[in-house]
């Protein structure tokens, strides 16, 4: 949810050093059997292009919304049912 691969121009993210090296997308794909990405075009912190690129690089299952903001951080939402449903599907629990 609300995933990104750059420091987004935030000083604290830049200072973390996490984004100093390019991501090894092939290594990530080899170590993760599947991935789900949930993104919202109205997220005030993460430009929608960040999760869209990650979707392409990882061939991830991708779900884009227009009205979820930063997924509960800036909204009065206690749960995100879509995430639970998709996880249950992937884990064969539905």
SULMOQUI-V182875 format. One record per backbone hydrogen bond with DSSP energy under -0.5 kcal/mol. CO is the residue of the C=O (numbers start at 1). NH is the residue of the N-H. If there is no record, write none. Layout:
[[CO:NH] [CO:NH]]
This chain:
[[7:10] [10:14] [11:15] [12:16] [13:17] [14:17] [17:20] [23:25] [24:28] [25:29] [26:30] [27:31] [28:32] [29:32] [35:61] [37:63] [38:2] [39:65] [40:43] [45:47] [47:50] [47:51] [48:52] [49:53] [50:54] [51:55] [52:56] [53:57] [54:58] [55:59] [55:60] [61:37] [63:39] [65:41] [68:71] [68:72] [70:73] [75:77] [76:78] [79:81] [80:83] [80:84] [81:85] [82:86] [83:87] [84:88] [85:89] [86:90] [87:91] [88:93] [88:94] [89:92]]
